C-alpha cells in the first residue's frame, strides 16, 4: 500500500507543480489585488505540499497501520460500475453544458449523481437537484455576475 501512496504522491506533486507553473504564467498579482493566476497557484501549491506530506508519510511509515492479513488489494472494495457510471455522467455534463445550459445541465447532473449513490427517492433527488442548481445560479450568476452558457432556457 505504501508503494501505491508514493506513486500517487509523485503524480499529484507533478500535477500541482504544473498547475503552479501555468498559473504563474497567468500572473499572480498581490494578496490585496489578486490576478487570474493567484487562486490556481495557491491550490497547486497546496497540492504539492500535500503530495510531499503523503510521500514522506508513506516512505517512513509514520502512522502506518499493520494489517493482520497480507496481500489485500487496495481495489477490492471499489464499486467499479459506480465509478464508470459517475465518470460517464461527468463527461456528459461537460459535453452538454453549452447545449442545455448551466441550470438544466446542473440540475440533471445532481439528480443522476444522487440516484447513483445510496437509495434516495426521486422526489428528494429532484428537489435537491433543483435547489443545488438554483442556489448555484443565484450565488454565481446573479450575485457574482458569472456568465454561464444559457442553453435552451436562454437566461
N, C-alpha and C positions, 0 to 999 in steps of 0.2 A: 504494500500500500504506500509506503514511503517513496518508493521509486516513482509511482504514478504522481504523487504530490510534487515531487521535484520536477518532473517533466511538465506538468501543468503550470507550476510556478514560473518556469522559464518561458513558456508560451505567453502567459499573462504579462510577464515582465517585458517581453519584447513588444507585445501589443501596446502596453502602456507607454513604453519608450517611443514607439512610432507615433502614438497619439500626441505625446508631448512635443515631438519634433514638428509635426504637422500644425499643431495649434500655435507653436512659436512663430511659424511662418505667417499665420493669420494676424499676428500682433497681439500682445498681451495687454497693453495699456497699463493702467495703475489700479490699485485697490479702490480708490475713490472714483475713477472713471475707467472701468474695465472695457477692453476691446473685445472683439468677437472670439479671440482665441483664449481668453482668460479662463473661463469655466472649463472648457475641454482640457486645458493644460493642468488645472488643479485635479480634475478627475483622472487624467493619465498619470499624474504624479502619485495619486492615491493608489492606483493600480500597481505601480512599480513598488511602492512601499509595502503593500500587502503581499505582492509576489515575493519580495525579498524575505518578508517575515515567514511566509509559508515554506520557502526554500530552506531557511535556517532551521525552522522547527522540524521539518522532515529530514534534514541531513543529520542533525544531532539528536533527534528523537525526544525533544522536550515535549512533555505532555503525551507521550506515546502510550497507548493502551495496549496491553498484551492480550492477545486473543487466545482463548483456550484451544480452539481448532485452528489448524493451519490450512493453507490453500483455499481461503474463502475469496471468491471472486467479488470485486467491487461492483460488478454489473449484475449480480444475480437478483437483486430486488428492484431492478429498473423495469417499469412498465413500458416496454418499447412501443406498443401500439399507441399509447397515450402520447409519448414523446413525438412520434411521427405525426400523429393527428394534430398536435399543437403546432408543430413546425409548418405543416401544410396550412393551417388556419392563419398563422402569421404571414406566410408568403402570399396567400390570397388577399389578406388585409392590405399588404403593401401594393399589390398589383391593382386592386380595385379602389384604392384611396382617391385617385383623381376622377374616376368614373362615378362612383357612388357619392363621393363627398365625405367630409370628416364625420359629420353627425351620424349618418346612416351606417357608414362602414364601421365606426367605433361601436355603435350600438350592436351591430351583428357580431363583431369580434367578441365583445363582452358576453353576449348571450351564449355563443358557442364555446367560449372558454369556460364559462360557469357550468355548462352542461357536460363538458368533457371531464370535469373533476368528479367530486363526490356527488351523490344523488341530491339533486336540487329540483324543485318543481318548476315547471315552465313559467307560471306567473311570477315567481320570485326572480327567476333569471331575466325575464323581460323587464321587470321593474328595476332591478339593479343595473341592467344594461342601459336603460333609458336614463336613470339618474346619473350614471357614470358619464355617458356621452353628453348629457345636458350640463352637468357641473363642469366638465372639462371645457365645453364650449363657452360657458359663462366666464370661467376664470381666464382662459387663454384667448378666446375670440373676442369677448366683449371687454373684459377688464384690462387685459394686457395688449389688446388690439393686434393679435397674431393673425395673419392671413391664412385661412385654411382653404383647401380646394372645395368649392361649393357643390360640385357634382350635380346630381339630378334634382336636388332640393333647391338649388340656386339661391342660398343665403349663407 
